[in-house]
Every structure is written in C-alpha cells, then in structure tokens.
Amino acid sequence: MEQDKAVVLTAKLAQTIVDQTIEIVGENINIMNQDGVIIGSGNSARVGTLHEGAKFVIEKQEVFEIYEEDEERLKGVKPGVNWPIYFDDQIIGVVGVTGAPQDVEKYAGLVKMTAELMLQQNFYLKRLQFKEQAEEEFIKKLLDKKVDLTDQILKNRAESMGYRLDGEYIILLLELSNLWEGLLKNLQQNIDTKLQKIKQEIQDKVQTFYDQSEKVKVAHWEGEQFVILRIEMIDGQRSRFSEQEAERLVEYLSSTTDFRCKIGVGDDKKGLDSVRESFEEALTALELGKKFYNKEEVYYYDDLLIEDLASSLSIDLRSKLTSDLPLAEPLAETLQVYFANDLNVSQTANQLFLHRNSILYRLNQIKEQTGLDPKKFTDLIKLKLGLLCDELEKEG
C-alpha cells in the first residue's frame, strides 16, 4: 500500500493515543510525527517542539534509549525509551515514554502496540466510511431524474461496485417522522454532527436487520428519508422480498431506536435502469399512504393504485365524484371498513362490533343517500373514488 494512501498520524489521533495510555503507564508519553516533532504529549508544553531522539529512530529504524547524560547533546529530549510506530511496514511516527530506560522499556512497547492497533482501526474505519459515502453517492445518482442512466461511465461504475445491469431490484423508502424533533431537542449540540450519528445509526440498524447482506444497500436520501435498495436477484440467486419483511423492519427499528418509522414500497423491477421507477413508486406510496391511511406504517404502491388515480383526477371530476358526499360519520366509517375487508359484510360487522344486518342496513342507507349501490361494481368504484377525493378536498 502506498504511504499516501495509508493513515496519517495526525495530532488529534496522537493525543488520543496518549490520553488512553498515560494513566496505565504512569509516566509521560510523547508521540512524534515523521519529522520528529512532538504532536501528542502528556505535557502540553512539549507539543510542537523537536525531539532529536525521534529523528534518530526514524533515520536508523530502531529503538533508541536516552539516558541523563544524553540530555546535553540532544535537543528536546528527556531520559526514556523511543520506539518506531509502523503502519504497512513503514515508520510513520515515534512513541516515547519518559523515565529510566530499564524501568519504562516494557511500557514503551505496550504503547507502541496500542498506537499501531489504533492506527489500523482508524484506517479501516475511514476506508469503510469512504466505501459507504461512495455507495450513497452512487445510489443518489441512480435515482436522480437528471442523470442519464444510459451513460456508459455510470454503467461501468455500477458493475465495478457489484451491481448487475440485468439484475432485479426493489426500493423501500424509509421515513423517520420524528427525526427533526430529535435533532432540535438539544440545540447546544451541533445539528450536523447529530444528523451524521443518526444516519450512521439507521444504516447500521438496517444492515443488522438484513444480517449485513451485500444484497441490501442503505443511503440517506434527503431530510427524514432513507433509501433501501434491495437486490432481488443477482447471479441467478433469488432473494424475494416478502410483504411481512417491511412490517418486521418497522417493528425492529421502532423497538431499537427512538424514531417513528413509515415505509413506502415500490414494485420490483428488472434491470438497473428501472430502479428509478421503483423509487418513484415507493415515494408515491409513502405520500399517498400518509395522506389516506396515516395510522398505518407500511404502504405498498401496488395496493394504492386507486388512490394514485384519485390524486391525478382533475378538480372538476373530483367535484362530481364528491357531489353526494361527505357521508355521515357512521356511514363513512362503515364504507371504509367495508372496502378494507374486501366487501365482506361479516368481517366488516366483526370489526365494527355490529350485527351483520346492521351493516346491510347502513349499506342501504348509503345507496339511498348517494344513489350508488355499494354492492354493484361500477357504483362501488365511484364510491371508492368519491371517498378518496373527499379526503383530498379536506386537505385542500
């Protein structure tokens, strides 16, 4: 690995290493960079000064012990032991522990090992963050209407990231309805920092739910929304989305976070260039679901086609469909439950805790009031659209 691609021993990281080890060692610790300058120390007065012992370690690539008699001939040193800090087989700094060499040598080795472990952890964390950022940027491009999906560069990038152009995909759009409430709770904390933590938390939770599957990609879309891109089939292996999956995901997120969650689900699509359609459907499902069925948490576009149709109708046509509405509350509720139970009178009666004959009586009242028979198909469609348009009218 080239040095410029490896972790740089920053002053912040150096001071963190010092702070986490100095109490264990019980002696002062200095961390020096490749130029031999102290960038982290238990003695703040020494930060920024040159340590000639560190320069010797870097040049000779070996441990250097400093005794009291060396203080006069070497600049900026005190008795102690100085060890090289390696990353990817290259010295990127030096750790020094102050004290009699024979007493602190074992501690210097411990601090060196701790520093190298922390550097490795920092490197892999940054690499993971870079990968996640690249993934999020790619997904946003994939769903952006302004981006040409036939562009060969985009296709090449997709394949290099493990996406198959002929794969099957489905989009879930997750919304945290109380995200901004959480961000504004404590204004003393930086909102951007809090948002980044929340984004990471949600992405980690979703990946945990899917057992870190490579077939599930998560990205923050905008505001309160996160995109979950689910690969249905790739390389001949199918991982079919189930309707219970979204409900279980909402339940999991609600029980493990402080957020109220809703999900819009698009239809599965063939080909990476069709993912945008699934996203638009998920977005529409979320908007329509919140508008018409706000108490529910998961909305499938395929179940909301009539609602989508009602939303697209002209104002004049909406007015005609709602001319005999609104219905009195008991009748409107009965009709809604009747639709929700697929026109099953017995199930409607059970849900409303009424006798079956009471439901039939109310359906007859609806017919008398509107001139539309809920037991006839064409009248039923008009009533359904009428109720939906009435909801739209109420919202203005």
N, C-alpha and C positions, 0 to 999 in steps of 0.2 A: 504494500500500500504506500503511495507517495505521501511524503510528510505533509504537504499542503492539504491533503485530504483527511489527515488524521486530526485527533483532538488537539487543540491548542491549550497549553497550560495557562489559563487566564488568572488574573489577580483574584477574581471572585472565587474560582474553584480552588486556588491555592489557599486562600484564607479559610474556606470551608474545611479543607483537609486539616489545617492547623487547629481550628476550633473543635473538630470532632476527635482529635487525638491528644491534645495537650494535657487534658485532665488525667488521662490514663498514664501518660509518660511521667508527668510531674516535673518536667524540665521545659525550658523554652524550645520552640520548634521554629525553624525558618524554612520557607520554600523559595527557591531561586529559579528564575527562568533561564533560557538558553544563553543569555548574555551575562549570567552570574549576578543579576540584580535581584534583591530580595523583594518578592511580590506578595508574600504572606508571612506573618510572624505573630508570635505571642507578645512581642514587644513592638508596638506600633511605631516607635521612634526609629526602628531599623528598616521599616518598609521604604523602598526606593533607593536604598544605599547599595553600593557594590560589595560583593562578597568574593574576595580573591580565592578563597578555598573552593568555592563553587566553580570558578573558572578553571582551576586545576583539574577538578573532577571531570568536567566536560571535555577538556583537551586530552587528558590521559585515559578517560573512560574507566576509572577505577575509584574505589573508596579512598577517601582522604581523611586521616585523623589529624586534628590540630591540638597541639599542647600549649601550655602557658608561654613557653619560650618562642613560639611561632607568632604570637600576637604582635611583636615589634616589627617583624619583616613582612607580614601580610596585612593588607588593608581590609578593614571592616570585618575582622574575624574575632571569635572567642573560642576557647577550648571546646572541643566536641568532635562528633563524627559526621561526615558528609557522604551521602550515598547518591549515586545517579538514579534518576527516575526514568524508566524506559516505557515507551509505547511503540508497539510494532517494531521492536528491535532497534529503536533509535532513542538516544537520550534527548528528552525534551525539557529536563529540569533537574534540580538537585534538591534533596531534603537534608537539612542539617539539624542535629539535636545538640543543644548546648550542655556541657558538663565534661567531667573527666572521661576520656575515650573508653577506658576499660569498664566504666560504670554504665555508659549510655549506648554502647555499641549495639546491644540487643534491641534497645528501644528504637534506634535508628532504622534497623532492618524491618521492624514492625510498621513504622510509619511509612517507609518506602513501599512495603507491600500494600498497605491501605491506600496510599496515593495512587498506585498503579491500578488497583481494583476500581477505585472511584473514577479514574480516567477512562477505563474500559466501559464502565457503566454509563458514563456521560456520553461517550462516543456512540454506543449502540442506541441510547435513548434519542440522541439527535438524529441518527440515521433513521430510526423508526418514525420520528416526527416529520422528517423530510419526506419519507415514503407516504405518510398519511396526508401531508399537505399536497403532494403531487397527485394522489388519488382524488382528493377533494376538488382540486383544480380541474382534473380531467372530467369528473362527473358533472361539474358545473358547465363545462364546455359542451359536453354531450347533450345536456338538457337545454342549452341556450338556443333560442329560436334564431338568433343572428348568426350562429356558427354553421358553416356548410359541412354537413356530415359526409359528403362525398369526397371531401378533401383527403388526398392520399396520405399526407403527413399525419393527419388525425387518425386515419386507419392504421398506419404503421405504429403510431404511439399506442393505440388501443391493443394491438396484438403483442407489443413488447411488454405491456402491463398485464397480460394474461387474459384479455377479453377476446372471445371468438366473434368474428363478424357475423357468423351464421348461427350463433347461439340463441337460446330462448331466455328472455328476461321479463321481470315484473317489478314494478315500482310501488313501494309503500311510502307514503308521506306522513311522517310523524310530527305532530304539533304539541308543544308544551304550553297549554293555555294559560298557565300562571308563571311563565318564565320571567316576565318583566317585574312581576311582584317580588320575586326572589332577588332580582338584581337591585331593586330600589330599596330593599329592606335596610341596608346599612350603607349609607352614602359615604361613610368615611373610607370604605374600601374602594379601590379602583374598579370601575364597572367593566372595563375591557378585560382586566385580569380575571374577574369573577366569571365573565362570559366564557373566556377560554377554558376555565376549570369546568364549567358546566358542560361545554361542548365535549371536552375530553371524557367527562363522567358518562354522558349519554352514549357516546360512541363506544366506550368500554363496556357499558351495560348491555348494549345491543349485541356487541360481539360475544359477550359472555353468554347471552341467551342462545345464540347460534353456535356455541362451542367453538368460537374463533374460526368459523368456517371461511375458507377462501372464496366460497360462493356467495358471500354476503358482504357488500360494501356499504359503508355508512359515511355520510358527509353532511355537514351543516349547510343548509340551503340559504335561508335568509330569515332574519327575525326569530320567530319561535319554531321554525320548521327545520326538520332534518329529513334528508332523502335516504331511504334504504333501498339499494339496488340489489335485487336478489336474482342470482343466476339459476334459471330453471333447468337448463340442460346444457352441458358442455362436454365435448369429447365423448358423446354418446351416453353419458351418465345423467340420469334424470333425478332431480330433487324437487318434486312437485310441491308447490305451495298449497297449504290446506286452509280452509276457512277458519278453523279453530286457532291457527297459528297467530294471526293478528290479535285475536282476543287474549290469547295467553301472553303475548308480548306486552300488551297494555297492562294486564294484571301484574306481570313481573315488574315492569317499570314503576307502576303505581305503588307497589309494595316495597320497592328498594330505593326509591327516590322521593323527593317532596313535591313532585310535579304531577299535575292532572294531564293525562295524555289522551289524545284522539288520533286516529289513523285513517287516512284515505287510501284505498287500494285500487290501482288500475288493473286492467286486464293484462294477461301475459302476452308477449309479442315475440315474433320470430325475427331475428336479425338485430344487430346493434343499432342500425339506423332507425329502428322503430321504437327504441326505448323512450324517446321523447313523447310518443303517443301515449304510452303507459303512464308517464309522468303527468301529462295534461289530464288524463282521466283521473288519476289519484288526486290531483289538485281540485278538479271539479267535484269529485266525490266528497272531499273534505268540506268544500264550500257549501254544497247542497245539503250534506248531512247535518252540518251545524245549523243551517237555516231551517230545515224541516223537522229534524229529529235530534235536537240538541242534547237530549238526555242520554242518547246512545254514545258509544265511544269508538266504534269501528264502522266505517262506511265503504261499501263496495260499489264501484261505478256501475257494474253490471246490474245492480239492484236499484239503481237510481235513474234509469233511462227516461221514465215518465216524468220524474222531477226535472231532469235536464230539458226535456221537451217543453214543460210548462214555463221554465225560465226563459226559453227562447221565443215564446209567443209574443205577438205584438200586443200593445196596450189595449187596442180595440177588441181583439179576440179574447183577451183576459177579461175584459169588462162583460162581454157576452156570457162567458162561462160562469161568471160570479153574479149574474143578474138576480138569481133567486137565493143568493147567499148573503150574509152568513146564516147558517142554521142555528137554532137554539142549542145551547151547550150540551144537553144530554144527547141530542140527535147527532151533533157534530162528533162527539166523542164515540158514540156508537158506530158511526160510519167509519171513523178512523180505525177502530179496533176490528171492525168487520173486514176492512181491507188488510190489516196486519195479519189476520188469521185466514187469509186466502178465501174469504167469503164463506167460511164455515160458521154457521149460526150457533151450533152447540159450543164450539170453542170460544166464540165471542161472548156468549152468555156466561160461560165459566169465568172468563177473565173479568167481566163486569159484575160478577156475583148476582146475576139476574136469571130469571126463568127464561127458557127458550122462547116461550110465547111473547115475553116482554120485548125481546129483540125483534121478533117478527112484527109486532105492533109498531115499534119505532121505525122499522124499515118502511112500513106502510105510511107512517106519518111523513117520512121524507119524500115519499112518492107524491103524497097529496100536496105538500108544500112546494115542491120544485117541479112537479110534472115529470120527474125522472125516476124510473123504476130500478132500484139497486140490484134487482135480480135479472135485469136484461143487460146484455153485454155492451151495446152502444151507449145506453144510459149510464151504465157503470163507469165507462171511460170518461164521459162528460162530468160525472160527479167527482171522480178522482182528480181530474184536471181542475175542476172548479174549486175543490178544497185547497189544492196546491196554489192556484192563482190567488185565492183569498188570503193565504198566508203571505204571499208576495206583496199583496196590496197593503196588508197590515204593516209590513216593513217599510213601505213607501218606495 
